[in-house]
Amino acid sequence: MNPGSEERFMYKMRTSLTNSTAAEQTVVVEPWADEHALPAGETFDVVARAPQAGTLEVEVGGNRIVVWGWEGSVVNLYREGALVYGGRGERQPVPTVPRGKSVRGFLHSMLNAEDPGSR
């Protein structure tokens, strides 16, 4: 991030994703669609920063783990303290979504995809 840009992020949320399976998993950071391989036995730290409180959403299915940021957040992955990133420049905050919708729910409805959280 650019110097001084941390000032706009007053809220921080951190969690870990550990691949406890014998197979490599793909971690997708949404809504940026960044995909990263998570080898068996490895861990990613997920760090979200935002100007307001929110919640990360996580979907697990098959060999994919999808992590969704919330409105205004910027989400990054770290492995052993090093940033894991696709390198497309500074990540922009998640845009606003309609009131009452999560980012995941909104994008699933826009793409006519089944939202596992709606079952």
N, C-alpha and C positions, 0 to 999 in steps of 0.2 A: 504494500500500500504506500501511497505517497506520504511524505512527512506531513503531519498535521491532520491527515484523514482519520486517524484513530479517534480524534475528538468527537466526531459525529456518532461514534458507536459507544453508547453508554451501557449497553446490556451485552453480556457474553454468556454463551452456553457451550459446554464441552461434554462430549461423550466419547466412548471408544467402541470401535467395531472390531471384533476378533473373529477371524475365520477359523472355526474349530472343526471344519470338515477336512477331508483328505484331498479335496479338489480346489483348484483356484476359483475364486469368486470374482465377479465384476462389480465394483462399486460405482454407482452413477450418482453424481451430484446434480440435483435439479433445482431450479429450472434451467441450468446452464448446459445440461446434457454432457457433462464431462465424465468420461469413463476411465476407470483406473483398475488395474489388476491387483487383487489382494491374494497373495499366495497362501496356501494352507499353513496354518499356525501363526500367521502374521497378524499385526494389529494396526489399524489406522486410528488416529485421534481425529475426531470431527470437532471443529471449532467454528461456532457461528457468532457473529457480532452484528448488532443492530442498534438503532436509536431507541427502539422500544422492545419490551419483553415479548417473547413468542416461544414457540415450541418447534423443535425439529420433528419431522415425521419420517418414519422409516418403514419401507416396504421390503419384505423378503420373499423371494420366490425363485425356484429353480437355482440357477447359479448367479443370481443377481441380487444385490442389495441396493435399494434406491433411497437416498437421503434427500429430503425436501427441506429447503429453507422456508422461512416465513416472510411476509411482507416487510421490506426494508432491510432484510438481513443479507449478509455476505457470508458464505460458507466455504471453508477450506479444509482439506485433509492434510494430516501430517503423519509421517512415519519416522519414528525415533527422533522426533523433534524437527525434522526437515520437511519443508513444504512439498506436498505432492500436487502438482498442478500442470494443466495442459499447456500453459505458456502462451495464451492468447491475449496477453495484456492484463491490466488490473480488472478484476471481476467487478461488475456493476451490481448494486443492490437489487434484490428481488422487487419487481414493480408491484404496484397496488393491485388488489383483486377485489371483486364485489364483496360488499359487506355480508358476513355470515358464511363466506367460503374460505377454505384453506387454499393455499397455492396448489397443492396436490389435487384437491377436489375440483377447483376451477379448471385446471389444465386437462384433467381427465374428462370433464364435461365438454370442453371446447374441442377436444380431439375425438370425441365419441368413444373414448376408451372406458372399459369397466373400471370403476373405482373400488378397489378391494375394501376400502373403509366404509362403503355404503351398504354392505351386506348385513 
